[in-house]
Amino acid sequence: MARRRFRVQWAEVAVRDLEEIVAFVAVESEQGAERLLRQIETRAASLESSPARGRVVPELARFQMRTWRELVIRPYRLVYRIEGDTVTVLAVFDARRDLEDLLLERLLRSP
């Protein structure tokens, strides 16, 4: 029996998150930035086969938002949502930041 495959796509904001993180790390180490980029891309691609393995985002679970999941790639969090056969990466951010502050910042920044 063939395993179900999911399509992994990246939201524009998540792509910008990743670009900013890689640029920040590259200031200190180009190799470190490349290694981190590969690690995050590999973990995101692995969602094709088993996206439900990520945990429900704890800060959102209390609001009954259980469709948002995350993978922890220390010290970063990759937040995504599963809808049908598609997994959408919604954000990549430093796990040391407060998620509520990050979301508020994004809402205030949006046009």
PLY file of the C-alpha trace (Angstrom):
ply
format ascii 1.0
element vertex 111
property float x
property float y
property float z
element edge 110
property int vertex1
property int vertex2
end_header
0.00 0.00 0.00
1.39 3.40 -1.03
1.79 6.00 1.68
-0.20 9.17 1.34
1.93 12.09 0.10
1.30 15.71 0.94
2.31 18.76 -1.05
4.43 21.17 0.98
4.15 24.86 0.06
5.59 27.94 1.70
3.59 31.10 2.44
5.38 34.27 1.31
5.79 35.45 4.88
7.47 32.16 5.83
9.89 32.52 2.91
10.74 36.02 4.15
11.20 34.64 7.68
13.66 32.06 6.41
15.55 34.58 4.28
15.90 36.94 7.25
17.09 34.18 9.57
19.65 32.90 7.06
20.92 36.44 6.41
21.26 37.06 10.14
23.22 33.83 10.69
25.37 34.51 7.61
26.77 37.65 9.23
28.61 35.38 11.65
29.05 32.30 9.46
28.23 31.66 5.80
28.69 27.93 6.34
26.45 28.00 9.40
23.78 29.82 7.42
23.95 27.29 4.58
23.81 24.39 7.04
20.80 25.92 8.81
19.01 26.55 5.50
19.52 22.93 4.43
18.34 21.66 7.81
15.14 23.73 7.78
14.38 22.91 4.14
14.95 19.20 4.78
12.68 19.18 7.83
9.97 21.07 5.91
10.23 18.64 2.98
9.84 15.71 5.39
6.29 16.91 6.03
5.38 15.34 2.66
5.15 11.95 4.31
4.03 12.57 7.89
2.87 16.10 8.66
0.82 15.14 11.71
3.97 14.28 13.64
4.55 17.93 14.53
3.07 19.07 17.82
0.09 21.39 18.07
1.39 24.92 18.70
0.96 25.21 22.49
0.20 28.94 22.51
-2.62 28.43 20.00
-4.08 25.22 21.44
-5.64 27.14 24.31
-7.69 29.03 21.68
-8.79 25.70 20.13
-6.56 26.33 17.10
-5.41 22.74 16.77
-4.81 22.77 13.02
-1.59 24.76 13.45
1.40 22.52 14.13
5.09 23.02 14.50
8.46 21.38 14.21
11.18 22.55 16.53
14.53 22.99 14.80
16.52 24.45 17.67
16.50 27.35 18.20
13.78 27.85 15.58
10.16 26.85 15.22
8.61 26.02 11.85
4.84 26.59 12.05
2.54 24.99 9.49
-1.05 23.98 8.80
-2.40 20.83 7.16
-5.39 21.27 4.85
-6.43 18.23 2.86
-3.36 16.99 1.02
-1.46 20.29 1.37
0.89 21.42 4.11
1.50 25.16 4.21
4.53 26.47 6.07
3.26 29.67 7.71
6.21 30.94 9.73
9.76 30.26 10.82
10.90 32.11 13.91
13.30 32.07 16.80
11.82 29.89 19.54
13.18 32.30 22.14
10.71 34.92 20.93
7.18 35.05 22.31
4.70 33.82 19.69
1.99 36.22 20.80
4.37 39.18 20.44
5.41 37.95 17.00
1.81 37.62 15.81
0.92 41.06 17.15
3.95 42.54 15.40
2.86 40.92 12.12
-0.69 42.20 12.46
0.55 45.73 13.07
2.94 45.51 10.13
0.28 44.29 7.66
-1.25 46.87 5.29
0 1
1 2
2 3
3 4
4 5
5 6
6 7
7 8
8 9
9 10
10 11
11 12
12 13
13 14
14 15
15 16
16 17
17 18
18 19
19 20
20 21
21 22
22 23
23 24
24 25
25 26
26 27
27 28
28 29
29 30
30 31
31 32
32 33
33 34
34 35
35 36
36 37
37 38
38 39
39 40
40 41
41 42
42 43
43 44
44 45
45 46
46 47
47 48
48 49
49 50
50 51
51 52
52 53
53 54
54 55
55 56
56 57
57 58
58 59
59 60
60 61
61 62
62 63
63 64
64 65
65 66
66 67
67 68
68 69
69 70
70 71
71 72
72 73
73 74
74 75
75 76
76 77
77 78
78 79
79 80
80 81
81 82
82 83
83 84
84 85
85 86
86 87
87 88
88 89
89 90
90 91
91 92
92 93
93 94
94 95
95 96
96 97
97 98
98 99
99 100
100 101
101 102
102 103
103 104
104 105
105 106
106 107
107 108
108 109
109 110
